[in-house]
Amino acid sequence: MSLPHAILTALLEKPSSGLELTRRFDKSIGYFWSATHQQIYRELGKLEDAGLIRALPSPQPTRGQRKAYEVLPAGRAELTAWVGKEEDPKPIRSALLLRMRAAAVVGPQGLQAELRRHLALHQEQLAEYEQIEERDFPAGRDGAQDRMRHLVLRGGIELETFWIGWITEALDTMEQLPKSPAGD
């Protein structure tokens, strides 16, 4: 149920057309809650049907033109209620962790190359997050909304830092393993 709440959040930050919303989503919320453009457009329709958002009036006919959406009071109330709800953490589903477990049984053939590829991807993502942090959160920018947004970004930075450290440790461990078949 989080995609509608992600969309409500983005629209409360700035009323947008579906296209503008998908572009903004890709540059912010999409880092931690992914959705395809089709899913976003489909959800916009559901939110409008539910009376949580509305298309802003257009001075011209809307055929072929973008509709801009805004959140209605019922949408704000829904988002406010959702923010305070309890939700248990979800278990991690990681194919990479599962591959490591499988490698303990069948041997690590090819796994080191995949670990190095993942390491590079996490290093790239960390560099991107750090650029965003430098650009969007300079010293002195400490309004309440900025601090909360920065905290979300810091969570992403910490997750990437974790993965870089873990993968580095996994590669180091694999280098130190004897070259005999697994299961010995």
C-alpha positions as CSV (number, residue, x, y, z in Angstrom):
1,M,0.0,0.0,0.0
2,S,3.0,2.3,0.0
3,L,3.0,3.4,-3.6
4,P,-0.2,5.6,-3.2
5,H,1.4,7.1,-0.1
6,A,4.6,7.8,-2.0
7,I,2.6,9.6,-4.7
8,L,0.6,11.6,-2.2
9,T,3.9,12.7,-0.6
10,A,5.3,13.8,-3.9
11,L,2.1,15.7,-4.8
12,L,2.0,17.4,-1.5
13,E,5.5,18.6,-2.0
14,K,4.5,19.9,-5.4
15,P,1.3,19.5,-7.5
16,S,2.4,17.9,-10.8
17,S,1.3,16.2,-14.0
18,G,1.8,12.5,-14.3
19,L,4.8,13.0,-16.5
20,E,6.4,15.6,-14.1
21,L,5.6,13.2,-11.2
22,T,7.3,10.3,-12.8
23,R,10.4,12.4,-13.5
24,R,10.5,13.7,-10.0
25,F,9.9,10.2,-8.6
26,D,12.9,8.9,-10.5
27,K,15.1,11.5,-9.0
28,S,14.0,11.2,-5.3
29,I,11.5,8.7,-3.9
30,G,12.4,6.2,-6.6
31,Y,15.8,5.7,-4.9
32,F,14.0,3.8,-2.1
33,W,10.6,3.0,-3.4
34,S,10.6,2.0,-7.1
35,A,7.6,2.1,-9.4
36,T,7.2,2.0,-13.2
37,H,5.7,5.0,-15.0
38,Q,2.7,2.7,-15.7
39,Q,2.2,1.9,-12.0
40,I,2.3,5.6,-11.2
41,Y,-0.2,6.6,-13.8
42,R,-2.5,3.7,-12.8
43,E,-2.2,4.8,-9.1
44,L,-3.0,8.4,-10.0
45,G,-6.3,7.2,-11.5
46,K,-7.1,5.1,-8.4
47,L,-6.3,8.0,-6.1
48,E,-8.5,10.4,-8.1
49,D,-11.4,7.8,-8.1
50,A,-11.0,7.5,-4.3
51,G,-11.3,11.3,-3.9
52,L,-7.8,11.7,-2.5
53,I,-6.5,13.8,-5.4
54,R,-8.0,15.8,-8.2
55,A,-6.9,17.1,-11.5
56,L,-6.4,20.8,-11.4
57,P,-8.7,22.8,-13.7
58,S,-7.1,23.6,-17.0
59,P,-7.8,26.9,-18.9
60,Q,-7.8,24.9,-22.1
61,P,-9.4,21.6,-23.1
62,T,-7.4,18.7,-21.6
63,R,-7.5,16.4,-24.6
64,G,-3.9,15.5,-25.4
65,Q,-2.6,17.8,-22.6
66,R,-1.1,16.9,-19.3
67,K,-3.4,17.0,-16.2
68,A,-1.8,18.4,-13.1
69,Y,-2.9,16.8,-9.8
70,E,-3.1,18.1,-6.3
71,V,-3.9,16.4,-3.0
72,L,-7.3,16.9,-1.5
73,P,-7.9,17.2,2.2
74,A,-8.9,13.5,2.3
75,G,-5.6,12.6,0.7
76,R,-3.7,14.6,3.3
77,A,-5.7,12.9,6.1
78,E,-4.9,9.4,4.6
79,L,-1.2,10.2,4.4
80,T,-1.2,11.6,7.9
81,A,-2.9,8.5,9.2
82,W,-0.5,6.2,7.3
83,V,2.6,8.0,8.7
84,G,1.6,7.1,12.2
85,K,0.6,3.4,11.5
86,E,2.6,0.5,12.8
87,E,4.4,-1.7,10.3
88,D,6.7,-4.5,11.0
89,P,10.1,-4.6,9.2
90,K,10.1,-6.7,6.0
91,P,12.7,-9.5,5.7
92,I,15.6,-8.9,3.4
93,R,15.3,-10.7,0.0
94,S,18.7,-10.6,-1.6
95,A,19.7,-12.9,-4.4
96,L,23.3,-12.0,-3.7
97,L,23.1,-13.2,-0.1
98,L,21.4,-16.4,-1.3
99,R,24.1,-16.9,-3.9
100,M,26.7,-16.6,-1.1
101,R,24.8,-19.3,0.9
102,A,24.6,-21.5,-2.2
103,A,28.4,-21.0,-2.9
104,A,29.0,-22.5,0.6
105,V,27.5,-25.7,-0.7
106,V,28.4,-25.9,-4.4
107,G,31.5,-23.7,-4.5
108,P,32.0,-20.1,-5.5
109,Q,32.5,-20.4,-9.3
110,G,32.0,-17.0,-10.8
111,L,30.7,-15.5,-7.6
112,Q,33.7,-13.2,-7.1
113,A,33.1,-11.5,-10.5
114,E,29.5,-10.9,-9.5
115,L,30.6,-9.6,-6.1
116,R,33.0,-7.2,-7.8
117,R,30.2,-6.0,-10.2
118,H,27.9,-5.4,-7.2
119,L,30.7,-3.6,-5.4
120,A,31.1,-1.2,-8.3
121,L,27.4,-0.6,-8.5
122,H,27.2,0.2,-4.8
123,Q,30.2,2.5,-5.1
124,E,28.5,4.4,-8.0
125,Q,25.3,4.7,-6.0
126,L,27.1,6.0,-3.0
127,A,28.9,8.6,-5.1
128,E,25.6,9.7,-6.5
129,Y,24.1,10.0,-3.0
130,E,27.1,12.0,-1.8
131,Q,26.8,14.4,-4.8
132,I,23.1,14.9,-3.9
133,E,24.0,15.5,-0.3
134,E,26.6,18.1,-1.2
135,R,24.3,19.8,-3.7
136,D,21.0,19.7,-1.8
137,F,22.1,19.9,1.8
138,P,24.8,22.5,2.3
139,A,25.7,23.7,5.8
140,G,23.1,25.9,7.3
141,R,20.2,24.4,5.4
142,D,18.4,22.9,8.4
143,G,14.7,23.6,8.2
144,A,12.5,20.8,9.6
145,Q,11.6,19.5,6.1
146,D,15.2,19.7,4.9
147,R,16.4,17.8,8.0
148,M,13.9,15.0,7.5
149,R,14.7,14.7,3.7
150,H,18.4,14.7,4.6
151,L,17.8,11.9,7.1
152,V,16.2,9.8,4.3
153,L,19.3,10.4,2.1
154,R,21.6,9.6,5.0
155,G,19.8,6.2,5.3
156,G,20.6,5.6,1.6
157,I,24.2,6.5,2.2
158,E,24.5,4.2,5.2
159,L,22.9,1.3,3.3
160,E,25.4,1.7,0.4
161,T,28.2,2.0,2.9
162,F,27.1,-1.2,4.5
163,W,26.9,-3.1,1.2
164,I,30.4,-1.8,0.2
165,G,31.8,-3.0,3.5
166,W,30.1,-6.3,3.4
167,I,31.0,-7.1,-0.2
168,T,34.6,-6.1,0.4
169,E,34.7,-8.5,3.4
170,A,33.1,-11.2,1.3
171,L,35.7,-10.8,-1.4
172,D,38.5,-10.8,1.2
173,T,37.1,-13.9,2.8
174,M,36.8,-15.7,-0.6
175,E,40.4,-14.8,-1.4
176,Q,41.6,-16.5,1.8
177,L,39.6,-19.7,1.3
178,P,41.5,-22.9,0.3
179,K,41.1,-23.7,-3.3
180,S,39.5,-27.1,-2.6
181,P,35.9,-28.0,-3.6
182,A,33.1,-26.8,-1.3
183,G,31.8,-29.2,1.3
184,D,35.2,-30.5,2.3
